[in-house]
């Protein structure tokens, strides 16, 4: 089951509004995808009946949604939980019991990591108290979502947040309950953090509840090192290239998922800022690449 997401059309984590949602959904369906993520709250209709109608007439499923929470600061947990529940209720009503709430740590809570994304050192990470706050917040939200809606919750390791590198992914999973919270494994972000996506999929197979397919161009990271670019600078320079044009071994990732019996959604994310190219053409090229490797 293959989906795409609003970030591929320039609507990305409250940093920019891309094309109108109706056009985005039509283009997403026309380029051969079967599902979509919700995107920023309010980008698509939040009335369940209207959203259901918009999706159903294009033959699309609602896969899940990113929810931003500043997990590193306890004072933000309550608001994050309430926001996650608001999203989860809509997902459950429109997307059904298989939809996934996808927690993403707030970039605003880690300014130095925003500056050093892709170049994170051990000393840039959380201390033990920081991990305790972070994981308690994530698990509390996941439990609340499960108890009220029955949906599962994942954490999305992500550039410029407190969980980016393979070491940090491992630390988060080791500190959390595998029955309560899983992993959204994003191939591009895992590579940005210095990991091998094929190895990462095999290592964390039992915790992967959602897959994001994103490529990674290491040449942009080299430029970032030389020029002192931030995470946003790298996005603008195309650090997450179209599929098949970067360093991610997607045939290897698919083989690993097949060996592990993964049956969930694969969501393509071509992170772009508004105005960067033609999103429909890019989505079509990504779809053709995946057909070429058997998806």
N, C-alpha and C positions, 0 to 999 in steps of 0.2 A: 504494500500500500504506500503510494508515493504522493506526498504533498509538497506545498510550497508555502511561503509566508509573506506577510506585508512588507517585511524588511527588504525583500527582493525588489520591491517597487518604491523604496525610499522612505518608508514609514518605519523608523528604527528607534526603539527605546526612548521615545519622547525627545529625540534630538532633531527631528525633522518630519514634516508631513509630505508624503509622496503623492502619487496620483490618487484621485477619488476612489473610494472603496469599490464602487460598482464597476468601474473600469478595471480595477485590479482583479476582482473576482472573475470577471468575464475573460480577461487575458490569461489568468491562471488556468481556468478551465480549458480555454482554447489551445493552450500549449501542452495539454496532456496530463495535468495533475488531477488527482482525485480528492484532495483535501486541502484545507488551509488552517493556519493558526489565526487567532483572533486579532493579534496586533495590539497596539496601545488602546487602552480603554477609551471608548468614544470614537475611535476611527471607524469601526463598523457599527451598525445599529446595536444597541444594548437591550432593546425590546425583544424578548425571545421569539414572538410570533413573526415579527418583521425579519429578524435575522434568519430564522428557519426558512422563510419563504425565499430570501435572497440566495441562500445556499442551495436549497432544493431545486430551484428552477435552473440552476447551473450544474446540478448533479454532484455537488460537493459535500464532503463531510467536514465537521469542525473537529480538528485534531486536538487542540489544546491552546494554551496561552502562556506567554511569558508574564511573570508578575515581579516587578521590582520591589525589593525590600532591603533596607539598610540593616543587614543581619549583624553587622559588627557593632552596632550600638543598641543596647537594650531599650532605650527610650523610644526607638522607632518600631519595636516589635508589635505593639498593639495595633498601630495604624496599618502595618504590613499584613497582619493577620486579618483585619477587617477587609482590606482590599483583596486579599487572596480569596476570602469567602465570597465576596461579591462576584469575582470572576468565576469561581468554582460553581456557583449557583447557575450562572448563565451557561457555562460549559456543560453542566449536567443536564440541563433542560433541553439544550439544542444539540449538543454533541453526543450525549448519552454516557453510559457508564465507563466507556473506554477512553474518554478524553482525559488529558493530563494537565495538571497545574505545574508550571515550570518556573521554579523560583530562580531569580537572578539577583545577585548581590548588587547593591546600588553603587555605581561608579563614584558618586559624590562622597562616599565614606572612605575613599582610599586615594587621595590626590597624588601621592608619590607613585602609586602603582599605575595610575592613568598616564603619568609621565614616563614610566619605565616599562610599559606593557611589552611583552615579548623578551624582556631582558631582566626578569625578576631573579633576585638573589635570595638565598635563605634568610638573610638578615632583613629582607623587606617584608617578611611574613608576620602572621599573628603569633603572639606568645600564648602560653597555656590559658591564661585568663581570657584572652581574646577568642581562642578556639571554643572555650566553654560558652561564652555569650553567643557566638555565631551558631554553634550547633544546637544549643537549646532553643534559639529562635526558630531555626529551620524545622526542627522536630515538632515544636509546638504548633507551628502553622500546618505542617503535614498532618498531624493528628486531628486538628480542628477540621481541616478539609475532608479528611476521611470520615470523621464521625458525623458531619452534617450532610455531606453529599455522596459519600462512598467513593469519591475519586482518589486516584493516586497522585502523589506529588514528587517531583524530581528537583534536584539542584542542577543548574546549568553552570559548570565551570566555564569561565569566560575571561577574556583579556581585560585588563584594567580593574579586575575585582580581586577579592581576597583568596579566591580559589581559581588559580590559573594553571600552575605547573603540575606535572604528574605527581610530584611529591605532595603537593597540597591536595590534589584529588584523593590520593591515597589516605592522607591524614583525615580528611573529612569523612570518608567512608569508614575508616577505622573507628571513628568517634561517634557514629550514628547507627541507629537500629535499622537493619536491612529490611525489616517488615514495615517500617514506618515511612522511610524516604529512600527514593532511588536516585538514578543518575540519568540526566539527559546528556548523552555523549555526542559532542559536537566535534567532528573531525578537524575542522579548521582551527578552532580555538585550542584543541589539544595540541595540534602541531605548533601553533603560535607560542604555547607555553613550553615548548621544547620536547614534546613527546612524539612517539611513533604511534599513529592512530591504530594500526593493525594490532600492535602489541597491547595497546590500551584496551581495545575491545575485548581481546582475549583475557586480559587480566581482570577486567571488571564486569564480565559477562552477566553474572547473577544480579547485578545492581542496575543494569541498563534497561530502562523502561521506555525510552524514547531516543531515536537517533536523529541527529541533524547532519546532513551532508553539506560540507563547505570545504572548498579548497584553500590552499595557503601558498603564497608566493614568498619564498625566503629572501628573494632579492630586495623586496620592500623592507623587510626587517633589517637587512644590511644597511640600506639607506637610512633607516631610522636611527641606527646606532651611530652612523657617521654624522647625521644632521641634528640629532637630538629631538626627533619627532615624538609627539604624543600618540596615544591610541587613536584619537580622531584623525590626526594627520595620516596615519597608516591606512585607515579606512578610506580616506579620500584618495590615497595613492594606489588603492587596489590590492591591499595585502591579502584580501580574500578574493582570489581570482575566480573566474568561471571554472566549472568542473573540468578536470582534465588538463588544465593549463598551469597547475601548480605542482606541489610536491606530494600531495596525498595519494597513496596507493589505494584507489577505490576498488579495483578488482580484489585486492587483498582484504580490504575491509568487508566486502560482500562475501568473500569466501569464509572469513571468520564468523560473520553473522550467520551464514548458512550452517557452518559446523556447530554453532551454538544453539541453533533452532530458534533464532529470533523471529517473532511473528508480529511485532509492532510496526508502527509507522516509521517511514523514513521521510524527513522533511528537508527539502533543499532550501538553503538560505544563502542568497547572494547578497551579502551586506553591502549596501550602497547608500551614499548620501543623495538627497534629491538633486536631480540634474545630471547625474553621472550615467550617460548613455541611455539606451532604449531598453527598459526593463522587460518588455514582452519578448523582444528579440533575444535578450540574454536568457530568459527563462526557457525559451524554445531551444537555444543551443545547449543549455544544461540538460534538458529533457532528451535531446538527441544523443548527447554523450552517454547518458545512462542507458538508453536503448542499445547503444553500441556495445555496452558491457553486460547486457542481459537483464536489465531492469525494465 
